[in-house]
Amino acid sequence: MTASPLWRRLIAEALGSAFLAAVVVGSGIAAQHLSPGNLGLELFENAAATAGGLFAIILMFGPVSGGHFNPVVSFVDAGFGGLAWRDALAYLPAQVGGCIVGAVAANVMFALPTVTISMKRRASGAHWFAEVVATIGLLLVIFALARTGRATHAPAAVGAYIGAAYFFTSSTSFANPAITVGRMFSNTFAGIAPASAPGYIIAQVIGGASAFVLIKTLYPSMTTAEAAEVVIPHDAEGQAVELRADGDGDLDAEAGIER
């Protein structure tokens, strides 16, 4: 397999990140309108929309870029050799820029001022620890699937994990520096105050580094080819790669649907 051209992958990462931020922020705004004053129901609506939306977004753009939409995923993938370091560095501004655009688009869709800097403080030791845990869990899900030949299940698994982590973490599981930056630009349910964002991002980086060590420990034979299948296997034509077992029980990769 060869990767799609970098420019194509950057467009996919930027668009996917924008849709992700629009889903997170937009569903948060809708939840406030639909269930005013009912915080639990608002969070449930936000989590359900994010889980379902993330599933669909990975399916849309994953066959082109791998469907990272998250700098921590990209840099851990680069650490395992699945993505070139220069490509991971190029993914970073595409992901951050896309998330900012998506948050702004959500504001506009609900007739709010285009940019509203969030006032929601999320700064405590519990929040930061939750982000470490959330990020470790996300990366373990992704790389465990890649290592065991089940990368095609990643869209559903990632969506399910993030939806669940909205509730089992006090931080509501950002687990993504790009979405953390994007959510600063909407003073709504899903926003985060700029003063709180650095703590979240540091915690996410720590979570990413911790996950890298854990993955190396749990899956010491992780290969470059397996890492290249994060989050969705893809080839130069942007086709999803289907994994199948050959006659020896080993996993082979074939592009396309027809054989």
Residue frames relative to the residue before (quaternion, step in Angstrom):
aa qw qx qy qz dx dy dz
M 1.0000 0.0000 0.0000 0.0000 0.00 0.00 0.00
T 0.1204 -0.7582 0.6340 0.0933 3.56 -1.14 0.66
A 0.5343 -0.6577 0.4288 0.3133 3.55 -1.05 0.75
S 0.5755 -0.5426 0.4774 0.3828 3.54 -1.27 0.42
P 0.6369 -0.5088 0.3852 0.4325 3.63 -1.15 0.41
L 0.6078 -0.6027 0.3730 0.3580 3.55 -1.01 0.82
W 0.6450 0.5368 -0.3460 0.4196 3.60 0.88 -0.84
R 0.6473 0.5128 -0.3189 0.4651 3.56 1.06 -0.79
R 0.6568 0.5074 -0.3085 0.4648 3.57 0.98 -0.83
L 0.6399 0.5242 -0.3349 0.4512 3.60 1.00 -0.72
I 0.6234 0.5203 -0.3400 0.4744 3.58 1.02 -0.74
A 0.6623 0.5078 -0.3077 0.4570 3.57 0.94 -0.89
E 0.6647 0.4952 -0.3078 0.4672 3.59 0.95 -0.84
A 0.6532 0.5072 -0.3171 0.4642 3.60 0.98 -0.80
L 0.6837 0.4744 -0.2914 0.4718 3.59 0.88 -0.91
G 0.6536 0.5142 -0.3169 0.4560 3.57 0.94 -0.85
S 0.6520 0.5076 -0.3064 0.4726 3.57 1.00 -0.84
A 0.6392 0.5233 -0.3253 0.4602 3.58 1.03 -0.79
F 0.6613 0.4873 -0.3098 0.4788 3.59 0.92 -0.85
L 0.6242 0.5429 -0.3437 0.4445 3.58 1.00 -0.79
A 0.6872 0.4680 -0.2885 0.4749 3.59 0.84 -0.94
A 0.6315 0.5272 -0.3385 0.4568 3.59 1.02 -0.75
V 0.6430 0.5125 -0.3214 0.4696 3.60 1.02 -0.77
V 0.6846 0.4916 -0.2924 0.4518 3.58 0.83 -1.00
V 0.7343 0.4145 -0.2379 0.4822 3.57 0.74 -1.06
G 0.6723 0.5149 -0.3050 0.4357 3.58 0.86 -0.92
S 0.6776 0.4704 -0.3058 0.4755 3.60 0.91 -0.81
G 0.6012 0.5472 -0.3553 0.4614 3.57 1.16 -0.54
I 0.6459 0.5002 -0.3134 0.4842 3.57 1.02 -0.81
A 0.6535 0.5105 -0.3139 0.4623 3.58 0.92 -0.89
A 0.6366 0.5365 -0.3282 0.4464 3.58 0.99 -0.83
Q 0.6345 0.5248 -0.3270 0.4637 3.59 1.02 -0.77
H 0.6774 0.4839 -0.2887 0.4728 3.57 1.04 -0.80
L 0.7221 0.4694 -0.2483 0.4433 3.58 0.94 -0.91
S 0.8104 0.1519 -0.0387 0.5645 3.57 1.03 -0.80
P 0.0016 0.8513 -0.5246 -0.0009 3.61 0.73 0.97
G 0.8326 0.2177 -0.1787 0.4768 3.53 -0.93 0.97
N 0.6562 0.4630 -0.3135 0.5067 3.61 1.25 -0.15
L 0.2245 -0.8431 0.4736 0.1202 3.54 0.27 1.31
G 0.6508 0.5287 -0.3234 0.4386 3.58 0.94 -0.85
L 0.6798 0.4724 -0.2882 0.4813 3.57 0.93 -0.89
E 0.6090 0.5450 -0.3486 0.4589 3.59 1.05 -0.73
L 0.6703 0.4906 -0.3008 0.4685 3.58 0.91 -0.90
F 0.6328 0.5307 -0.3345 0.4539 3.58 0.98 -0.81
E 0.6637 0.5023 -0.3038 0.4636 3.59 0.90 -0.91
N 0.6487 0.5160 -0.3036 0.4699 3.57 0.99 -0.88
A 0.6766 0.4979 -0.2873 0.4602 3.59 0.92 -0.94
A 0.6646 0.5103 -0.3110 0.4486 3.59 0.89 -0.91
A 0.6664 0.4945 -0.3026 0.4689 3.58 0.94 -0.88
T 0.6533 0.5153 -0.3158 0.4560 3.58 0.99 -0.81
A 0.6501 0.5196 -0.3174 0.4545 3.59 0.92 -0.89
G 0.7021 0.4561 -0.2682 0.4765 3.57 0.84 -0.96
G 0.6626 0.5158 -0.3044 0.4497 3.55 0.96 -0.87
L 0.6456 0.5226 -0.3220 0.4543 3.58 0.96 -0.84
F 0.5987 0.5608 -0.3396 0.4602 3.57 1.04 -0.80
A 0.7133 0.4558 -0.2567 0.4664 3.58 0.79 -1.05
I 0.6580 0.5232 -0.3182 0.4383 3.59 0.95 -0.85
I 0.6361 0.5073 -0.3356 0.4747 3.60 0.99 -0.76
L 0.6449 0.5109 -0.3248 0.4665 3.59 0.99 -0.77
M 0.6506 0.5331 -0.3163 0.4388 3.60 1.02 -0.76
F 0.8416 0.2348 -0.0673 0.4817 3.55 0.65 -1.14
G 0.4898 0.6975 -0.4154 0.3178 3.59 1.22 -0.33
P 0.6595 0.5214 -0.3400 0.4215 3.63 0.87 -0.78
V 0.6680 0.4755 -0.3096 0.4814 3.61 1.19 -0.34
S 0.8446 0.1860 -0.0521 0.4994 3.59 0.65 -1.11
G 0.5752 -0.5459 0.4046 0.4555 3.58 1.22 -0.38
G 0.3756 -0.7777 0.4464 0.2343 3.58 1.26 -0.21
H 0.2080 0.8013 -0.5341 0.1716 3.59 0.85 0.93
F 0.0683 0.8376 -0.5416 -0.0189 3.59 0.61 -1.23
N 0.7130 0.3691 -0.1955 0.5631 3.59 1.25 0.35
P 0.4106 -0.7413 0.4673 0.2521 3.64 -0.49 1.11
V 0.6162 0.5456 -0.3652 0.4351 3.61 1.02 -0.67
V 0.6357 0.5121 -0.3274 0.4759 3.59 0.97 -0.82
S 0.6714 0.5146 -0.3022 0.4394 3.58 0.88 -0.94
F 0.7154 0.4515 -0.2710 0.4592 3.59 0.86 -0.90
V 0.6171 0.4990 -0.3549 0.4943 3.60 1.06 -0.58
D 0.6176 0.5343 -0.3387 0.4673 3.59 1.03 -0.75
A 0.6440 0.5106 -0.3122 0.4766 3.57 1.01 -0.82
G 0.6224 0.5553 -0.3322 0.4404 3.57 1.07 -0.73
F 0.7082 0.4170 -0.2451 0.5143 3.56 1.16 -0.61
G 0.5659 -0.6356 0.3688 0.3739 3.59 1.29 0.00
G 0.4967 0.6776 -0.4222 0.3404 3.58 1.22 0.09
L 0.7629 0.1678 -0.0871 0.6182 3.57 1.26 -0.40
A 0.4841 -0.6579 0.4850 0.3124 3.59 -0.93 0.84
W 0.5737 -0.6097 0.4156 0.3555 3.58 -1.01 0.75
R 0.6500 0.5134 -0.3345 0.4495 3.60 0.96 -0.77
D 0.6364 0.5106 -0.3278 0.4762 3.58 1.13 -0.62
A 0.6196 0.5318 -0.3404 0.4662 3.58 1.04 -0.76
L 0.6455 0.5066 -0.3168 0.4757 3.58 1.02 -0.80
A 0.6595 0.4938 -0.3096 0.4748 3.60 1.04 -0.71
Y 0.6060 0.5599 -0.3527 0.4416 3.59 1.10 -0.67
L 0.5914 0.6373 -0.3654 0.3325 3.59 0.99 -0.87
P 0.7337 0.3924 -0.2819 0.4777 3.68 0.60 -0.95
A 0.5979 0.5551 -0.3715 0.4431 3.61 1.10 -0.58
Q 0.6765 0.4900 -0.2875 0.4686 3.57 0.96 -0.87
V 0.6791 0.4760 -0.2972 0.4733 3.59 0.87 -0.91
G 0.6674 0.5017 -0.3006 0.4611 3.59 0.89 -0.93
G 0.6450 0.5251 -0.3202 0.4536 3.55 0.99 -0.82
C 0.6624 0.5045 -0.3107 0.4585 3.60 0.95 -0.83
I 0.6250 0.5199 -0.3416 0.4716 3.60 1.03 -0.70
V 0.6567 0.5063 -0.3054 0.4681 3.58 0.91 -0.93
G 0.6616 0.5184 -0.3103 0.4442 3.59 0.94 -0.84
A 0.6499 0.5060 -0.3170 0.4702 3.58 0.99 -0.80
V 0.6442 0.5077 -0.3132 0.4787 3.57 1.01 -0.83
A 0.6387 0.5270 -0.3271 0.4553 3.59 0.98 -0.82
A 0.6276 0.5285 -0.3378 0.4611 3.60 1.03 -0.76
N 0.6161 0.5403 -0.3436 0.4588 3.59 0.98 -0.79
V 0.6883 0.4927 -0.2790 0.4534 3.56 0.86 -1.03
M 0.6444 0.5428 -0.3294 0.4262 3.60 0.96 -0.84
F 0.7500 0.3428 -0.2051 0.5272 3.59 1.14 -0.58
A 0.5387 -0.6827 0.3694 0.3276 3.54 1.23 0.64
L 0.4052 0.6711 -0.5031 0.3638 3.57 1.03 0.82
P 0.6560 -0.4546 0.3798 0.4677 3.60 -1.19 0.17
T 0.6317 -0.5910 0.3451 0.3640 3.57 -0.97 0.87
V 0.7869 0.0650 -0.0210 0.6133 3.58 0.91 -0.91
T 0.0674 0.7669 -0.6350 0.0639 3.56 -0.79 1.05
I 0.3162 -0.7743 0.5170 0.1823 3.58 -0.36 1.20
S 0.4705 -0.7187 0.4390 0.2633 3.54 -0.71 1.10
M 0.2566 -0.7502 0.5938 0.1374 3.53 -1.18 0.73
K 0.4953 0.6873 -0.4160 0.3304 3.60 1.28 -0.01
R 0.2329 -0.7884 0.5591 0.1076 3.56 -0.50 1.23
R 0.0099 0.7734 -0.6319 0.0489 3.53 -0.94 0.99
A 0.3976 0.7401 -0.4388 0.3187 3.57 0.81 1.00
S 0.4099 0.6555 -0.5552 0.3068 3.55 -0.30 1.30
G 0.6594 -0.5042 0.3731 0.4144 3.55 -1.23 0.33
A 0.6299 0.5418 -0.3324 0.4463 3.57 1.05 -0.77
H 0.6389 0.5190 -0.3217 0.4680 3.59 1.00 -0.84
W 0.6840 0.4909 -0.2964 0.4510 3.58 0.83 -0.95
F 0.6458 0.5034 -0.3230 0.4746 3.59 0.95 -0.83
A 0.6304 0.5385 -0.3295 0.4518 3.58 1.01 -0.81
E 0.6556 0.5068 -0.3179 0.4608 3.59 1.01 -0.74
V 0.5926 0.5396 -0.3607 0.4771 3.59 1.10 -0.63
V 0.6826 0.4858 -0.2819 0.4676 3.58 0.85 -1.02
A 0.6627 0.5193 -0.3110 0.4410 3.59 0.86 -0.94
T 0.6815 0.4893 -0.2895 0.4608 3.58 0.94 -0.89
I 0.6188 0.5277 -0.3417 0.4711 3.59 1.00 -0.78
G 0.6757 0.5056 -0.3018 0.4434 3.58 0.83 -0.95
L 0.6426 0.5313 -0.3267 0.4450 3.58 0.94 -0.88
L 0.7039 0.4652 -0.2736 0.4617 3.58 0.84 -0.96
L 0.6169 0.5312 -0.3514 0.4623 3.58 1.05 -0.66
V 0.6189 0.5328 -0.3435 0.4639 3.59 0.99 -0.76
I 0.7009 0.4923 -0.2782 0.4348 3.56 0.76 -1.09
F 0.7655 0.3982 -0.2216 0.4541 3.57 0.68 -1.08
A 0.5703 0.5572 -0.3919 0.4590 3.60 1.14 -0.43
L 0.6537 0.5016 -0.3145 0.4714 3.58 0.97 -0.80
A 0.6520 0.5097 -0.3199 0.4614 3.59 0.95 -0.84
R 0.6811 0.5071 -0.2937 0.4390 3.58 0.90 -0.94
T 0.7612 0.3714 -0.1967 0.4939 3.59 1.04 -0.70
G 0.5929 -0.6362 0.3485 0.3496 3.57 1.19 0.48
R 0.5970 0.5675 -0.3625 0.4360 3.58 1.18 0.48
A 0.2106 0.8294 -0.4985 0.1384 3.58 1.15 0.57
T 0.5962 0.5770 -0.3727 0.4156 3.60 1.12 -0.50
H 0.6270 0.5177 -0.3428 0.4704 3.60 1.25 -0.21
A 0.4295 0.7547 -0.4314 0.2446 3.58 1.27 -0.21
P 0.6285 0.5440 -0.3797 0.4059 3.68 0.80 -0.75
A 0.6962 0.4557 -0.2721 0.4833 3.57 0.87 -0.95
A 0.6787 0.5069 -0.3005 0.4382 3.58 0.90 -0.92
V 0.6588 0.4991 -0.3114 0.4690 3.59 0.95 -0.83
G 0.6488 0.5124 -0.3157 0.4656 3.57 0.94 -0.85
A 0.6684 0.4982 -0.3013 0.4630 3.57 0.92 -0.90
Y 0.6585 0.5147 -0.3190 0.4469 3.58 0.93 -0.86
I 0.6806 0.4766 -0.3019 0.4675 3.60 0.82 -0.92
G 0.6281 0.5334 -0.3403 0.4529 3.60 0.98 -0.75
A 0.6729 0.4791 -0.2899 0.4833 3.57 0.98 -0.85
A 0.6780 0.5224 -0.2950 0.4247 3.56 0.95 -0.89
Y 0.4803 0.6339 -0.4420 0.4149 3.59 1.24 -0.26
F 0.7677 0.3840 -0.1789 0.4809 3.56 1.04 -0.84
F 0.7461 0.4062 -0.2681 0.4544 3.62 0.92 -0.66
T 0.6819 0.3861 -0.3083 0.5394 3.61 1.28 0.13
S 0.5077 -0.6598 0.4622 0.3056 3.58 -1.06 0.72
S 0.6598 0.5230 -0.2983 0.4495 3.58 1.22 -0.46
T 0.3644 -0.7251 0.4608 0.3594 3.58 1.36 -0.31
S 0.5386 -0.7207 0.3632 0.2419 3.54 1.10 0.87
F 0.0175 -0.7684 0.6370 -0.0601 3.55 0.22 1.29
A 0.0457 0.8684 -0.4937 -0.0062 3.61 0.87 -1.09
N 0.7174 0.3772 -0.1936 0.5527 3.59 1.21 0.45
P 0.3651 -0.7557 0.4938 0.2277 3.64 -0.43 1.10
A 0.6364 0.5441 -0.3410 0.4275 3.61 1.00 -0.75
I 0.6888 0.4515 -0.2883 0.4885 3.59 0.88 -0.89
T 0.5747 0.5728 -0.3782 0.4456 3.60 1.13 -0.54
V 0.6651 0.4773 -0.2982 0.4908 3.59 0.92 -0.87
G 0.6649 0.5226 -0.3158 0.4302 3.59 0.84 -0.92
R 0.6916 0.5000 -0.2845 0.4367 3.58 0.95 -0.87
M 0.5044 0.6239 -0.4345 0.4093 3.61 1.23 -0.04
F 0.7103 0.5046 -0.2486 0.4231 3.57 1.15 -0.66
S 0.7034 0.3514 -0.2830 0.5492 3.58 1.18 0.54
N 0.2326 -0.7845 0.5629 0.1168 3.57 -0.54 1.17
T 0.4172 0.6846 -0.4655 0.3750 3.52 0.66 1.23
F 0.8259 -0.2733 0.1675 0.4638 3.56 -1.34 -0.14
A 0.7765 0.3655 -0.1832 0.4795 3.61 0.85 -0.94
G 0.4664 0.7235 -0.4212 0.2857 3.59 1.23 0.01
I 0.1525 -0.7476 0.6339 0.1269 3.52 -1.37 0.16
A 0.4842 -0.6764 0.4730 0.2904 3.57 -0.86 0.94
P 0.5865 -0.5996 0.4074 0.3612 3.62 -0.98 0.76
A 0.6372 0.5360 -0.3365 0.4399 3.60 1.04 -0.68
S 0.6833 0.4786 -0.2814 0.4742 3.59 1.16 -0.54
A 0.5624 0.6636 -0.3738 0.3220 3.59 1.13 -0.61
P 0.6470 0.5308 -0.3661 0.4071 3.68 0.80 -0.79
G 0.6361 0.5292 -0.3332 0.4520 3.60 0.97 -0.77
Y 0.6425 0.5138 -0.3156 0.4729 3.57 1.02 -0.81
I 0.6814 0.4955 -0.3001 0.4474 3.57 0.85 -0.95
I 0.6321 0.5159 -0.3339 0.4719 3.60 0.97 -0.78
A 0.6527 0.5089 -0.3113 0.4670 3.58 0.95 -0.87
Q 0.6507 0.5139 -0.3175 0.4601 3.60 1.00 -0.78
V 0.6338 0.5121 -0.3271 0.4786 3.59 1.04 -0.76
I 0.6369 0.5075 -0.3226 0.4824 3.60 0.99 -0.83
G 0.6448 0.5177 -0.3158 0.4653 3.58 0.98 -0.82
G 0.6474 0.5209 -0.3164 0.4576 3.57 1.00 -0.81
A 0.6639 0.4924 -0.3003 0.4761 3.59 0.95 -0.90
S 0.6472 0.5141 -0.3155 0.4661 3.58 1.00 -0.82
A 0.6466 0.5179 -0.3172 0.4616 3.56 1.00 -0.84
F 0.6091 0.5571 -0.3548 0.4391 3.59 1.00 -0.77
V 0.6676 0.4909 -0.2953 0.4755 3.57 0.93 -0.92
L 0.6644 0.5091 -0.3058 0.4538 3.58 0.92 -0.88
I 0.6492 0.5079 -0.3207 0.4667 3.58 0.97 -0.84
K 0.6354 0.5174 -0.3248 0.4723 3.60 1.01 -0.82
T 0.6661 0.5022 -0.2976 0.4642 3.57 1.06 -0.74
L 0.7310 0.4343 -0.2369 0.4700 3.56 0.85 -0.98
Y 0.7923 0.1642 -0.0563 0.5849 3.57 1.07 -0.81
P 0.0642 -0.8598 0.5056 0.0323 3.62 0.56 1.13
S 0.7038 0.4511 -0.2735 0.4758 3.59 1.17 -0.44
M 0.2434 0.7786 -0.5358 0.2177 3.59 1.18 0.49
T 0.1985 -0.8097 0.5455 0.0864 3.57 -0.65 1.11
T 0.6537 -0.4976 0.3926 0.4134 3.55 -1.30 0.30
A 0.6406 0.5328 -0.3248 0.4474 3.59 0.99 -0.81
E 0.6530 0.4990 -0.3133 0.4758 3.58 1.01 -0.78
A 0.6515 0.5093 -0.3164 0.4647 3.58 0.98 -0.81
A 0.6210 0.5589 -0.3386 0.4328 3.57 1.10 -0.64
E 0.6447 0.5300 -0.3210 0.4477 3.59 1.23 -0.30
V 0.5042 0.6262 -0.4295 0.4114 3.61 1.27 0.19
V 0.6171 -0.3138 -0.7162 0.0877 1.72 -1.57 1.92
I 0.7553 0.1722 -0.1131 0.6222 3.59 1.19 -0.59
P 0.4732 -0.6484 0.5012 0.3232 3.63 -0.89 0.81
H 0.0474 0.8071 -0.5850 0.0639 3.59 -0.97 0.80
D 0.2343 -0.7648 0.5825 0.1444 3.54 -1.22 0.51
A 0.7737 -0.3911 0.2377 0.4380 3.57 -1.32 -0.01
E 0.6964 0.4528 -0.2821 0.4800 3.60 1.10 -0.52
G 0.5380 -0.6418 0.4002 0.3721 3.57 1.26 0.08
Q 0.4604 0.6811 -0.4536 0.3440 3.59 1.20 0.36
A 0.4815 -0.6315 0.5125 0.3266 3.57 -1.02 0.73
V 0.3285 -0.7404 0.5559 0.1866 3.54 -1.08 0.74
E 0.2532 -0.7773 0.5618 0.1271 3.54 -0.76 1.05
L 0.2725 -0.7622 0.5681 0.1487 3.56 -0.88 0.97
R 0.0467 0.7889 -0.6114 0.0393 3.57 -0.98 0.84
A 0.4572 -0.6581 0.5164 0.3018 3.54 -1.19 0.43
D 0.3203 -0.7352 0.5597 0.2088 3.57 -0.93 0.88
G 0.7721 -0.3886 0.2427 0.4405 3.53 -1.30 -0.04
D 0.6884 0.4621 -0.2796 0.4842 3.59 1.20 -0.50
G 0.5667 -0.6129 0.3821 0.3965 3.57 1.28 0.05
D 0.5284 0.6074 -0.4249 0.4138 3.59 1.28 0.14
L 0.4659 -0.6776 0.4920 0.2859 3.54 -1.20 0.50
D 0.1000 -0.7695 0.6291 0.0461 3.55 -0.89 0.99
A 0.2946 -0.7424 0.5717 0.1876 3.58 -1.20 0.47
E 0.0072 0.7836 -0.6211 0.0140 3.54 -0.95 0.88
A 0.3890 -0.7195 0.5238 0.2379 3.56 -0.95 0.90
G 0.7776 0.3457 -0.2610 0.4557 3.50 -1.16 0.68
I 0.5632 -0.6091 0.4563 0.3217 3.50 -1.36 0.11
E 0.7360 0.3984 -0.2349 0.4944 3.58 0.91 -0.88
R 0.2143 -0.7562 0.6032 0.1357 3.57 -1.12 0.68
